[in-house]
Every structure is written in structure tokens, then in C-alpha cells.
Amino acid sequence: FDSPNKNEELQNFIETLNHTLGRVQVNSTQVVSDLEEEFDTVYSILDEMKESMINTIKQETVRKSHELQNQLTQSTNALESAEELLEFANNALHIADEGEFTKAAKQIKDRVTMAPAFRLTMKPKATDNMTHLMVDFSQERQLLQGLKFLPVPRAPEIVLGDCLVIDNEVTVTWRIPVEDSKIDHYILEYRKTNHEGLPRVKDEQCWEVVDNIKTSEYTLQGLRFDTKFMNFRVRACNKAAAGDYSDPVTLETRAFNFGFDSTSSHLNLKVEDRSVEWDPQGGKGVDSKVKGKENKGRSGTPSPKRTSVTRSPAPRGARDRFTGESYTVLGDTSIESGQHYWEVKPQKDCKSYSVGLAYRNLGKFDQLGKTNTTWCIHVNNWLQNSFAAKHNNKAKNLDVPVPDSIGIYCDFDRGQLSFYNAENKQLLHTFKVRFTQPVVPAFMVWCGGLTLSTGLQIPSAVRSFQKTENGLGGSNSSISQQDPSLLILKLENFAQV
């Protein structure tokens, strides 16, 4: 029974319960507000429909009334005309003169023929029936009486076995336990953490949100794995509601993270968080007795006009700064076991730089590749271009183009250090080494700068290459196995003063 761990787990659970309890009231108030808003919307729609239908009835009433009124007026006028004609006919009966009577009879005939009463239809143009404007709410009433809360989508289940973490990408896959055709989209949330197991309420980063995912799988790309783990959870949404979150899962995203050890940096190097740059003004004006003569005339690094420099006061326990012509800075994290990968991108106009590994006991005047405790590849763009692997004061020219960025792979346990073109993962060189103590990433810069990328997983292409090329030889073998003519070649290419 692990009491401290159990207590911590219980405390975390209590914090989660308190947090959930507080959110219940907040969420309850919110859904009441949302419900009132939905009903207000329905009331508004009904009021609009009622007003529209009343207007329709009014318009129909006006139309019928207008048509019937016109008929009534026409009929009244026709009746008055008929009564006048009847009176004229009645008077004509008393005419004694035959000619006058005949003339009156003809007038009566013509007036009867033209009388409006005989041309009028005796059917009303409109009825008094208004039932065609009645509504039947029986179905709607039944529907409203059966109104229920919209079924909330079930919480998805993240399929842990189908989740994939590779090449600084994370693919998360989930499924719905019960088929739901109403689901419109999913929301994925994630956050970085250094704690294994369930997410914690306190001391955690905020959840990052990816909305409107239409499939049951999503890939997060371009991540920097600067924590040991990442938490993930997902919820389903229909048109009106979002369901509960899935049970969260924690995926391991461990990668090699380190920065520059500024306490080791040469004073002519300006070190920032993820970059180092040559600074010719660094250390000027500082009293110094160190002249860096130990390496005069045999440096693999071009020698600019020398500046008297000295190491700055270092914090307690810090190593001495590199000095002289060792324009070097080390990484702040040792490698003692396992497999690790990082990348370095030089500035386009950088005249000289080296990247590789070194033991921490590297002397402050030592240069990368000039000792048996350093391994590197070196790029020189000053006076004479060269690209070579260097170790123990020996060099091997690399007959490949210098890449825009370099990937460094270290397998400490198998004693292997490999360099790759970071873009296409082409192998540049491999050292086979029996490491006898921890190593640290090491960098040399002169007239230019380097940008460091860490938090990177070992690329799948590199892993595949290492599996198929175990026991490398030939052009990729250690410099220590090369013939002595390489030393002469090295002297021709690198002896610049």
C-alpha cells in the first residue's frame, strides 16, 4: 500500500469533486437560460405566425366585403332602373294614339333588352364561409405536449490502441458506443502535462481546443514535445447540444529537451533560449591574460582577429567558459542512456560551425573534433569550403551537399552517433563509439549563428534506417578506422590561421 501516492491520488479526486460540484450550479443556471431563450424563440415564432394569419383573415374579409358590396350596389341600381321601366310601361297602357303607343312599346322593348337587371347574375360572387382560414393545432399540440429535452450525444470512447504518437504528431481515434445519426461534429481537447494517469485540476495548462471535426479521427501536427505526456478528451455535438467528454487518456510524448548551457559559452557567443550567435564584441574591454596561444597555427576553425577575453564570473558549481579559439557552447542536459534526436539550422551566411557530442570534461581551450572526447561534423565556408566529420584531430570529407538543417541522432547504449539531412533524412555520417561517460550536445559557431530544435521524437525514417543499417561500415564508419592519408587531407582543408 503506497500511502503517499494514494493520498495524492485521493486529494486530486477531492479537488475534482469540488470543481465538478461548483460547475453543476453554473451549468444548471446556463441551461435554464438557454431553455428560456428557446421558448422565447418559439413564443416569438407563434406570435409572428398568429399576426400573419390574422392579417390573412382580415385581407379575405376585405376582399369578400368589397365584392359583395359591389354586387349589392349593382343590384340596387338595377332594381331602381327596373322599377322606373315598369312605371313607364304602366303609363304607356293609357296612350290612346296607336302611333304613340307603338312608339312607346318599342321604347319599352329596347329598354327591357338593355335593362341591367336582366344582365346581372343572381349568384353572390363571395360566400360568407370563412372556414378555409381555420387552423387545426391538434398535431402541433400533441407535438408540443410531447416536447422533451433533446437527447444529448453519448460520450465517445477514445480507442487507445489506435492512437499513434510518431514524428512529433499525435493521431487520436475514437468511436461512439451507440450509433447516433444526429451527431454533427466532434470537439477534441488536449493539453501537455508531466503527470501520468488522469488529468489534474490544479497546476495544469489550459485545454487547447480543436472544433468542428467531422470524422472520428484527428492528427495534431508540428508539436514540440517539451512534456512527458499529453492529455486528450473528445465530445460529440449535434445541432443543439454537446455531449459529455470521453474518459480522458494520457499518451506518452517523451522527447529529448535541452537548451544551451550559457555558463559554458565562449564570451564571443551570444546565447538565447534556442539560438546561439557569434558576437565579435563579446568580452571586449574585459581584462584578460588568456591569449589562446595553445591552439595557434593548428586550428580547425578559422582565426579571426583575436580579442583578449577571459571567462566571466560563473555561478557556483558552473564549469569554466570556453575561451581562446574554442568558440563553443555545450547543451545543458547530459545523455546517459537511450536514444535521442535534435536538429540544428545554421544561418545562411554562417562562415564556420560544428555540431556534435562531447564529454563534459572538455577543456576550455579544446575545439570540437580536435580531441578524442568530441565527435562532430564541421562546415567551413571561409576561404575554402569544406564539409567533414571530425574526431580526435582527424577529418573525413563528406561528399554530399551541405543541408539547410542537420539532424543529430545519438544511441548511447549502442555507441552510435549519426548525422542526417533533417529535411529528407539522408544519412550524412555515423560514428561508432564506446561511450565511457555521459555526453552532452556541443556546438561551435564563428561568424554566424545556429538555431536549435529540441523536443523532437526520433523520426520514423531515422528509426527505420537504424534498424536496417545496424552494423554500418564503409563510408559511414568511424574516422578512427580511416587510412592515414585522411590526416593529410584534413590538414589541407582545415589548417587556417
C-alpha positions in Angstrom: 0.0 0.0 0.0 1.7 3.2 -1.2 0.3 5.7 1.2 1.8 8.9 -0.2 0.7 8.1 -3.7 -2.7 7.1 -2.6 -3.1 10.3 -0.5 -2.1 12.4 -3.5 -4.5 10.5 -5.8 -7.3 11.0 -3.2 -6.5 14.6 -2.9 -6.6 15.0 -6.6 -10.0 13.2 -6.7 -11.4 15.5 -3.9 -10.3 18.6 -5.9 -12.0 17.1 -9.0 -15.2 16.6 -7.0 -15.2 20.1 -5.6 -14.5 21.5 -9.1 -17.4 19.4 -10.5 -19.8 20.5 -7.7 -19.1 24.1 -8.4 -19.7 23.6 -12.1 -23.1 21.9 -11.6 -24.7 25.1 -10.4 -23.1 27.2 -13.1 -24.1 24.8 -15.8 -27.6 24.5 -14.3 -28.1 28.2 -14.5 -26.8 28.2 -18.0 -29.2 25.5 -19.3 -32.2 27.3 -17.7 -31.2 30.5 -19.5 -30.8 28.5 -22.7 -34.2 26.9 -22.3 -35.9 30.2 -21.6 -34.3 31.5 -24.8 -35.5 28.6 -26.8 -39.1 29.0 -25.5 -39.0 32.8 -26.1 -38.0 32.0 -29.7 -40.9 29.6 -30.0 -43.3 32.2 -28.5 -41.9 34.8 -30.9 -42.5 32.5 -33.9 -46.0 31.7 -32.7 -46.8 35.4 -32.3 -45.4 36.2 -35.7 -47.5 33.3 -37.2 -50.6 34.5 -35.4 -50.2 38.0 -36.6 -49.6 36.8 -40.1 -52.7 34.6 -40.1 -54.9 37.3 -38.6 -53.8 39.6 -41.4 -54.7 36.9 -43.9 -58.2 36.7 -42.4 -58.6 40.5 -42.5 -57.5 40.6 -46.1 -60.0 37.9 -47.0 -62.8 39.8 -45.2 -62.0 43.0 -47.0 -61.9 41.1 -50.4 -65.3 39.4 -49.8 -66.9 42.5 -48.4 -65.6 44.6 -51.4 -67.0 42.1 -53.9 -70.4 41.7 -52.2 -70.7 45.4 -51.8 -70.1 45.9 -55.5 -72.8 43.3 -56.3 -75.2 44.9 -53.8 -74.7 48.4 -55.4 -75.2 47.0 -58.9 -78.3 45.0 -57.9 -79.8 48.1 -56.2 -79.2 50.3 -59.2 -80.7 47.5 -61.5 -83.8 47.3 -59.2 -84.3 51.1 -59.4 -84.0 51.0 -63.2 -86.5 48.1 -63.4 -89.0 50.0 -61.2 -88.7 53.1 -63.4 -89.2 51.0 -66.6 -92.2 49.3 -65.0 -93.7 52.7 -64.2 -93.1 53.9 -67.8 -94.8 50.7 -69.2 -97.7 51.2 -66.9 -98.2 54.7 -68.2 -97.9 53.6 -71.8 -101.0 51.4 -71.3 -103.1 54.6 -71.2 -101.9 56.0 -74.5 -104.8 56.2 -76.9 -103.0 57.1 -80.1 -101.9 54.0 -81.9 -98.8 55.5 -83.3 -97.7 56.9 -80.0 -98.5 53.5 -78.3 -96.4 51.7 -80.9 -93.5 54.1 -80.4 -93.8 53.7 -76.6 -94.0 49.9 -76.9 -90.7 49.9 -79.0 -89.0 52.0 -76.3 -90.2 49.6 -73.7 -88.8 46.7 -75.7 -85.4 48.4 -76.2 -85.2 49.4 -72.5 -86.1 45.9 -71.3 -83.4 44.4 -73.6 -80.8 46.8 -72.2 -82.0 46.7 -68.6 -79.1 45.9 -66.2 -81.4 43.7 -64.1 -81.5 41.2 -66.9 -77.7 41.1 -67.3 -76.9 40.6 -63.6 -76.0 37.2 -62.2 -78.1 36.3 -59.3 -75.3 34.3 -57.6 -73.2 36.1 -55.0 -69.5 36.5 -56.0 -68.4 35.6 -52.5 -69.7 33.4 -49.8 -69.9 34.1 -46.1 -67.9 30.9 -45.4 -64.5 31.6 -43.7 -63.7 28.0 -42.6 -60.9 27.8 -45.2 -59.0 30.1 -42.8 -59.3 27.9 -39.8 -56.3 26.1 -38.3 -56.0 22.7 -36.7 -53.4 22.6 -33.9 -54.1 19.0 -32.8 -50.9 17.6 -34.2 -48.8 20.6 -33.1 -50.4 20.5 -29.7 -49.6 16.8 -29.4 -46.1 17.5 -30.6 -45.6 20.3 -28.1 -47.1 18.2 -25.3 -44.5 15.5 -26.2 -41.7 18.0 -26.2 -38.6 16.6 -24.4 -35.0 17.6 -23.9 -33.0 16.8 -27.0 -31.1 13.6 -26.4 -27.5 14.5 -25.7 -24.9 12.6 -27.7 -23.3 9.8 -25.8 -19.7 10.3 -24.7 -17.2 8.9 -27.3 -14.7 6.3 -26.3 -11.1 7.0 -27.3 -9.6 3.8 -28.8 -6.2 3.8 -27.1 -4.8 1.0 -29.3 -5.4 3.1 -32.5 -3.8 6.3 -31.2 -0.4 7.0 -32.6 2.5 9.2 -31.5 5.2 9.5 -34.1 7.2 12.2 -35.9 6.0 14.9 -33.5 2.4 14.2 -34.5 -0.3 12.7 -32.4 -3.3 10.8 -34.1 -6.3 10.3 -31.8 -9.0 7.9 -32.7 -12.4 7.4 -31.0 -15.8 5.7 -31.5 -19.4 6.2 -30.4 -20.7 3.4 -28.2 -24.2 3.7 -29.7 -24.8 4.7 -33.3 -26.1 8.3 -33.4 -27.1 9.8 -36.8 -27.8 13.2 -35.2 -24.1 13.8 -34.5 -22.9 16.8 -36.5 -19.2 17.2 -35.4 -16.7 16.5 -32.6 -14.6 18.7 -30.4 -11.1 17.4 -29.4 -9.3 19.0 -26.4 -5.7 18.4 -25.4 -3.0 19.7 -23.1 0.5 19.0 -22.1 1.5 17.5 -18.7 4.3 15.9 -16.9 1.9 13.7 -14.8 1.0 10.2 -15.8 -2.6 9.0 -15.4 -5.8 11.1 -15.1 -5.7 14.8 -15.7 -5.3 17.1 -12.6 -7.4 20.1 -11.9 -4.6 22.2 -10.4 -1.2 23.1 -11.8 -2.2 22.2 -15.3 -2.1 24.1 -18.6 -5.4 25.1 -20.2 -7.1 22.7 -22.6 -6.4 23.5 -26.3 -9.5 23.1 -28.4 -9.9 21.7 -32.0 -13.5 22.3 -33.1 -15.7 21.1 -35.9 -14.0 17.8 -36.6 -16.3 15.8 -39.0 -14.6 12.4 -38.6 -13.8 10.2 -35.7 -10.0 10.7 -36.0 -7.7 13.7 -35.9 -4.0 14.3 -36.2 -2.2 17.1 -34.4 0.8 18.2 -36.4 4.0 20.2 -35.8 4.1 19.6 -32.0 7.1 20.2 -29.8 7.2 17.5 -27.1 8.5 19.5 -24.2 6.5 17.5 -21.7 6.4 13.8 -20.8 2.7 13.3 -21.6 -0.4 14.8 -23.2 -4.0 14.5 -22.0 -6.8 14.1 -24.6 -10.5 14.1 -24.4 -13.3 14.4 -27.0 -17.0 15.2 -27.1 -19.7 14.8 -29.7 -22.1 17.5 -30.7 -25.5 17.6 -32.5 -27.2 20.7 -33.8 -28.3 21.8 -30.4 -26.2 20.2 -27.7 -22.7 18.9 -26.9 -22.4 15.6 -25.1 -20.2 14.7 -22.2 -16.4 14.3 -22.6 -14.9 10.9 -23.2 -12.9 9.5 -20.4 -9.5 11.3 -20.8 -6.5 9.4 -22.0 -2.8 10.2 -21.4 -0.3 9.5 -24.1 3.4 9.5 -23.6 5.2 12.2 -25.7 8.6 11.9 -24.2 11.4 13.5 -26.2 14.9 14.9 -25.7 14.7 18.5 -24.4 17.6 20.7 -23.7 18.9 24.2 -24.1 22.3 25.9 -24.2 24.5 25.9 -21.1 25.2 29.7 -21.0 27.7 29.2 -18.2 29.9 27.2 -20.6 29.6 29.6 -23.6 32.6 31.4 -25.1 32.3 35.2 -24.4 32.1 35.8 -28.2 28.9 33.8 -28.4 25.5 35.3 -27.7 23.3 32.6 -26.3 19.5 32.9 -26.2 16.8 30.3 -25.5 17.0 28.4 -28.7 19.8 30.1 -30.6 23.5 31.0 -30.4 25.1 33.7 -32.5 28.7 34.9 -33.0 29.2 38.3 -31.3 32.6 39.8 -32.2 32.1 42.5 -29.5 31.6 39.9 -26.7 34.2 40.2 -23.9 35.8 43.4 -25.3 37.1 45.6 -22.6 37.5 42.8 -20.1 40.9 42.4 -18.6 42.5 39.2 -19.6 45.7 37.3 -19.6 44.4 34.5 -21.6 45.6 34.7 -25.2 44.5 31.3 -26.5 48.0 30.5 -27.8 47.7 26.8 -27.1 45.9 26.3 -30.5 47.7 28.9 -32.6 48.5 27.6 -36.1 46.7 24.3 -35.8 43.1 25.3 -35.5 40.4 23.6 -37.5 38.4 26.8 -37.0 39.3 30.0 -39.0 41.1 32.5 -36.8 39.6 36.0 -36.8 41.4 38.9 -35.4 41.9 37.8 -31.8 40.4 39.7 -28.9 41.7 39.4 -25.4 38.9 37.7 -23.5 38.5 36.0 -20.1 35.8 33.9 -18.5 33.1 35.8 -16.7 32.4 35.0 -13.1 30.4 31.8 -13.2 27.7 30.7 -10.8 28.7 28.3 -8.1 29.2 24.9 -9.5 29.4 26.0 -13.1 32.1 24.9 -15.5 34.7 27.3 -16.8 33.7 29.2 -20.0 35.3 28.1 -23.3 37.9 30.6 -24.4 40.7 31.3 -26.9 39.6 29.9 -30.3 37.2 27.4 -28.8 34.0 29.3 -29.8 32.0 26.6 -28.2 28.8 26.2 -26.1 27.5 22.9 -24.6 24.0 21.7 -24.1 22.7 21.9 -20.5 21.4 18.3 -20.4 23.6 15.1 -20.3 22.9 11.9 -22.2 23.5 8.9 -20.1 21.4 6.3 -21.9 18.7 5.7 -24.5 18.1 7.2 -28.0 17.8 10.9 -28.6 17.4 13.3 -31.6 17.7 17.0 -32.2 18.1 19.4 -35.1 20.3 22.4 -35.8 19.7 25.0 -38.6 22.6 27.4 -39.4 22.2 31.0 -40.7 22.7 31.1 -44.4 25.8 33.3 -44.1 27.4 31.4 -41.2 31.2 31.1 -42.1 32.0 28.2 -39.8 30.2 25.9 -37.4 30.3 22.4 -35.9 27.6 20.3 -34.2 28.1 17.0 -32.3 28.8 15.5 -28.9 31.4 15.9 -26.2 32.2 14.7 -22.8 31.6 17.3 -20.1 35.3 17.3 -19.1 36.2 19.0 -22.4 38.9 21.6 -21.7 38.0 25.2 -22.1 40.6 25.6 -24.9 39.6 22.4 -26.7 37.9 22.5 -30.1 35.2 20.1 -31.3 36.7 17.3 -33.3 40.3 18.1 -32.2 40.2 15.7 -29.2 39.3 12.1 -28.6 36.3 13.2 -26.4 34.5 15.1 -29.1 32.7 14.0 -32.3 31.2 16.4 -34.8 30.6 17.4 -38.3 32.1 20.7 -39.3 31.1 23.1 -42.1 33.6 25.8 -43.2 32.5 28.5 -45.7 35.5 30.7 -45.1 38.2 31.0 -47.9 37.8 27.3 -48.8 34.6 25.4 -48.5 34.6 22.1 -46.7 32.2 19.7 -45.1 33.7 17.0 -42.9 33.2 14.6 -40.0 35.9 15.2 -37.3 37.1 13.3 -34.3 40.4 13.0 -32.4 42.1 15.6 -34.7 41.2 13.5 -37.8 38.7 14.5 -40.5 36.8 12.8 -43.2 35.4 14.8 -46.1 31.7 14.2 -46.7 30.9 14.1 -50.4 27.4 15.3 -50.1 25.8 18.8 -50.3 25.6 20.7 -47.0 22.0 20.5 -45.9 20.0 23.5 -44.8 19.5 21.9 -41.4 21.1 18.9 -39.7 19.6 16.2 -37.6 21.7 14.5 -34.9 20.8 11.1 -33.6 22.5 9.5 -30.6 22.1 5.9 -29.4 24.1 6.0 -26.2 23.7 2.3 -25.3 24.8 1.0 -28.7 27.5 3.6 -29.0 26.3 5.4 -32.2 26.2 9.0 -33.3 24.6 9.7 -36.7 24.1 12.9 -38.6 21.2 13.4 -41.1 19.9 15.9 -43.6 17.0 17.0 -41.4 14.8 17.6 -44.5 15.0 14.3 -46.4 16.6 12.2 -43.6 19.6 11.3 -45.9 22.4 9.9 -43.7 25.5 12.1 -43.7 27.8 10.2 -41.4 27.9 7.8 -38.5 30.4 7.5 -35.7 30.7 4.2 -33.8 31.8 5.0 -30.3 32.1 3.2 -26.9 30.9 5.9 -24.6 32.6 5.7 -21.2 30.8 8.6 -19.6 27.8 10.8 -20.2 27.9 13.1 -23.2 26.3 16.5 -24.0 25.4 18.1 -27.2 28.1 20.5 -28.3 28.2 23.4 -30.8 30.8 25.7 -32.3 30.0 28.9 -34.2 32.1 31.5 -35.8 30.7 34.5 -37.8 27.1 33.4 -37.9 24.6 31.6 -35.8 22.7 28.4 -35.2 19.0 27.7 -34.3 18.3 24.7 -32.1 15.2 22.5 -32.3 14.6 20.1 -29.4 11.6 18.3 -28.0 11.7 16.2 -31.2 11.0 12.5 -31.3 13.3 10.3 -33.3 11.8 10.5 -36.9 10.3 7.3 -38.2 12.7 7.4 -41.2 15.7 7.5 -38.9 14.3 4.6 -36.8 13.8 2.6 -39.9 17.2 3.4 -41.2 18.8 2.4 -37.9 17.0 -0.9 -37.9 18.1 -1.8 -41.4 21.6 -0.5 -41.2 22.7 -1.9 -37.9 26.4 -2.5 -38.1 27.2 0.3 -40.6 30.6 0.2 -42.3 32.4 1.6 -45.4 31.8 5.3 -45.9 29.9 5.6 -42.7 32.4 4.0 -40.4 34.3 5.8 -37.7 37.1 8.2 -38.6 39.4 6.2 -36.4 39.2 3.4 -39.0 40.2 5.6 -41.9 43.7 5.4 -43.5 46.4 8.0 -42.6 46.0 9.9 -45.8 42.9 11.5 -44.3 45.1 13.3 -41.9 47.0 14.9 -44.8 43.7 15.8 -46.4 42.4 17.2 -43.2 45.5 19.4 -42.9 45.0 20.7 -46.4 41.3 21.6 -45.8 41.3 22.9 -42.3 44.7 24.3 -41.3 43.7 28.0 -41.5 45.3 30.7 -39.3 
